[in-house]
Amino acid sequence: MPRPIAFYVHHHGGGHANRTRLLADHLPTTTPVHAFTSSPDRFIGWDRGIVHPLPPDVDPDRDPAADLLVDQVLHYAPLDLPCLQERMAKLAGWITRERPAWFIVDLSVEIALFIRLCGVRVALVRLHGHREDPAHLAAFRLADRLLAPFPPELEDAHTPAWVRAKTTYLGTFSRFDERRETREACRRLLHLDEDRKVVTVINGLGGGAREPAYWERAARANHDWYFLLVGKVVPTGTELPNLRVVGLVDDTFPYLRAADVVVGSGGTNTMMEIGAVRVPFVSQPEPRPFDEQECKMEALQRLGLTEIARSATAPAEWGRILDRALRQDVSGWEGLGGGGSLAAKLADLFAR
């Protein structure tokens, strides 16, 4: 029996869990897979591996911001926090018993350094942004490999050469890579007129959704566009003929495929799913540590695959922005690395 491969999955947002599930699905079926997370609810119904719930690394009676470190080798290492001590002890105990071949860390500098100190090979997921601080640099240097969940064409211009050389670029991949439903079929499913210009505004689980009232104003000002609000949005009770508040759904694919344009954040999963559907994309990067989403969308914009719309955009301006987005050449997504090569890239990595 091969030695297991383990994942550490950060609790913030749904992207880390989605990525873990996708990567695990592309590992050999004979490889035991284990996932460690303090958000085990993100893995309900998952049968590819064993989920190990971790104690939280915060206490409800203690402000985590007060424990943040600046310009040190760690970002967050609170003293005298029993739940954190239990968390690390659980990881160390499992490593002692199971001796994993690799630990994929998505995403924590502290966990990556701890796992490596336990004598386990670490593959650290590396996202966009300005990560020149001592903690990131230490983790990048000590990790056995860095994993970029994007193609090299989307690399940040400021990334040092030694970091690039240590990185395995996984290309674009998403849960929608094998979906083949047509735009027409999705419009019929959602009861949308074939000739209507449709924009889907999608909000994930990792950040703040723009207020529905804002999009109501946008819909009122742009009658020739039909607005679908999908994700973390709460109906206000207002009914408009060109706006539908959909809310959270298990399958967002039809809402993306039926759209002429999609508006979303700069999250990695959001970007990859829109790319898989091959639909024009207007992005609104959300504030993130290290300017992650801003840098990512700037890289995507350089390839002509998004237009960045700032949060201060006036509702009346959306008609002009959306009409311009219709001219995006979505064929640029071709060749950026699909899910078909993901298994080979992972096999090559873990064979080292």
N, C-alpha and C positions, 0 to 999 in steps of 0.2 A: 504493500500500500504506500503510495507517495506521501511524503510529509505534507501537512496541511499548509494552506496559504490563508492568512488572516487579514482582515480589513479593520481599520479604525475609522468610524464614520461620525463626523461632527454632527452635533444636534441641530445647528442653525440652518433653517431652510430645508427644502426637499432635495436640492441638487446633489448633495453628497451621497444620500441614500440611493437616488436614481442612478448615479454613476456607478456605485458599488454593485448594484444589481446587474447593470449592463456588463461590467467587466467580469463579474463572476460567471455570467452566462457564457462568456467566451473563453473561459478556462476549460481545460480537459475535464470531461465528466468524471474521470477517475480521481481527480484532485479534491480532497476534502476542503471545504470552505467554511470559515468562521467569521462572523461579523460582530464587532464590539461597538456598542453605541449607548448613549443615554436617552435615545429616542427610538426604542424598539418598535413603537407603533408604526414607524415608517416601513417596517418589514412584515406587516401582517399579510399572511397568505404566501409569503416567500418560502419556497421549498428547496432552493439550490444549496443552502447552507444552514448552519446553526447560528442563531442569534444569541449573543450574550449581553444582557442588559447591564450597563455600568451605572454605578452611583453618579449623581451629578457632581460637577466640579464647582458648584456655587451653593451657597446657603441662602434661603429666603430671608433670613434676618441680617444679611451682610451684603453690602454694596460691592459687587465685583469690580466696579471701576476704581475703588479705593485700593485694590490689590494689583492694578496694572503696573507693569514695570516699563521704564523708558530707557532706550539705549543700553540694554543689558542682554545677556545671552538667552534670557527667557522673557516672554511677554507676560506670562501670568503664572505665578507660583505662590499662592497665598499660604501663610503660616497658620498652623494650628487649626486646620480645616479637616475634621474627621472624614467627611464624605470623600474628599480628594485623596486622603491616605488610603481609604478603602478601595477607591477606584484603581490606584496604582498597584496596590497589593493584589487585586484580582487579576490584573494583566500579568504581573510577574508570576503569580501562581500558575496561571494557565500556560505561560511560556515554559515554565519549568517542567510541567507534566507532558506537554504536547510537542515541544521542540519544532515550531513551525519553520518552514523553509524560507518564507518571506512574510513580511508584514507590510501591507499597503496602507499608508497613513493619509487619510482624506478628511480632515486636514488639521494638523496641530503641530507646531514646532516642538512643544513640550513632549507630546507623545512620541514624536519621531526620535527625539534625543533619548528619551527613556528606553524605548524599545531597542535602539541601537546599543545603549549601555548594557542591556540584557543579553547582548551577543547575538542579535537576530538581524538578518539582512533587511534593510528598510528601503522601500520604494515610496518616495514622498511625492504626492500630487502637488504640482506647482501651477498656481493660477497667475493671471496677469497682475500688473500693478508695479508700483515702486517698492521693491522689497530688498533694499540695500542696508537695512538695519542689522545690528549684530546678531539678533536671534535668527532671522531668516538665513543670513550668510552661514552661521554655524550649522544649521540644519541642512542647508544645501551641500555644505562640504562633507558632513558626516554621513549623509544618506548614501546608500550604495547605488541608487539610481533615482533620477527625477522623472516623473511622469507628467507630461503636458496633455491635458484633454482637449487639444486643439492641434491644427496642423502648423508646420513651421512657417507657413505664409502669414499666420496671424501672430507671430512672435512680436513682443514689444521691442521697439527699436533700441531701448536702453538696456536690454538684457546683456550681461557680460558674456564674452565668448566661452569662458570656462563653464558657465552654467548651461549654455546651449549644448556644449559638447557632452555634458553629462545627462542630457535630457532625451528620453524616448518620446517622440511626438506621436500621439495616438490618432491624430487626424480628427475628422468630424464623425461623430456617431451619436445615435439617439435611439429611443425606443420605437421611433416611427420609420426606421430605415427600410423596413420590409413592407410598409403599407402601400397599397396600390389603388385605393379608391379614387375615383375621378372627382374633379371639381363639381361636375353636374350631379353625380350621385350624392355628394355631400350636401349640395344645395337642396335637393329633393328631400333628403333626410331631415334637414333643418327647416323645411318649408320656406325657403328663400327664393324670391323671384330670380330667374336666370339672368335677366338684364340689369338687375340692380347693382350699383357699386356698393360693396360691402367691406367694412373695416372691422376686424376683430381686435379688441383691446384686451390683452391677456395679462393677468397678474399672478405671479407664482406665490410660493409659501415663504420666501425668504426675506421679503421686504414689505414696505408700505404701499398699499394700493392707492392710486389717486382717487379722490373723492368722486363718487358717482355724479354728484351735482355738477362737477366740472364738465363731465362728458355730456350731461344733459344740456349744458350751455353750448357745447360744441355741436351737438346734434341739431339744436334749434338754429344755429348759425349756418349749418351746412346741410340743407334739405336733400341734396342730391346724393348724400352718403347715408348708408344704413349702418348703425353702430351696434355691435355685439359686445357686451361687457362680460368677460369670462374670468373666473377665479375669485379672489378675495374682494368681492364687492357686495355691498348690502343695499337692497332696493330702498329707494326713498319714497316710493308710493306714487311718483309722477309717471304718467303714461304719455309717451310720445310715439308718433307713427313711424319714426325712423330710429328707434332705439329699443334694444331688448337687453334686460339685465338677466344674464344666464346664471351667474354665480359659479360655485365649485362644481366641476363634473369630473368623473373618473377618466373619461376619454376626451381629450381636447382636440384630437386629430381632425374630426369633421369641421370644427369651427376654424381651424387654421386652413384647411384645404378649401373650404368654401369661400374664403376671403379673397378679395383683390389685393388688400394690404393688411399686414398685421402690425400692431403697435404693442411693444413690450419692453421689459427692462433690459439691462445688459447682462443678465445672468447667463451662465454657460449653457445650462439645459434649455432655457428659452431660446437662445441663439441657435443651438444645434437642431432643435425640433422645427423651428421655422425654416432653417436651411434644408432639412430633410423634405419638407413639404414643397420647397421651391416657390416661395411666395415673397413678394416685396416686403421689406422690413423697415419700419421706422422705430428707432430705439430711443429710450429715455433712461439713460444710466442712472441708477440709484446710488446714493452715497454709501460707500463701502470703505473699510480700512484699506489703506495703501492705494486708493484710487483704482481698485480692481476693475469695476465695470466701465469706468471712463476710459481706461487704457484699452480694454478689450474692444469696445465699440469704436474707438479711434482706429484700431488696427483693421476692424471689419469695414469701416468706412473707406479706408485707403484702397480696399479691394472693390469698392463700389457696391457692397452688399448690404449697406444700411445707410440711412440718413439719421443723424442725431438730432432729436428735437429736445430742447431744454425744457425744464420744468416751468419756466416762466412763459411758455408759449401761450398766446392768447387763444381762447376757444375758437374765435372766428378765423384764425389762421390755419386751422386744420384742413380745410378744403384745399387750399393751395398746396400744403405739404403732402397730402394724400394723392392729389392729382400728379404731382411731380414724382412721387414714389412709384406710380404705375409704370414709369419708364425705366425702372431698375432692370438690369440684365441679370436675372437670377441664374443664368447658365454658369456664372462665375463660381457657383458652389461645386460644379463638377471638378473632379481632380483634387479636391481638398482632403481626400482620404475617407472612405466610407467604412461602415461596420464590417464589410466583407473581409477586410484585411486585419481587423482588430485581433482575432484569434492568433494569427501568425505573429503579430508584433508582440503579444503577450507571451507566446511560446518561446520566441527568441530571447525575450528579456529573462524569463525565469529559467531558461536553460543555461544561463551564464553561471 
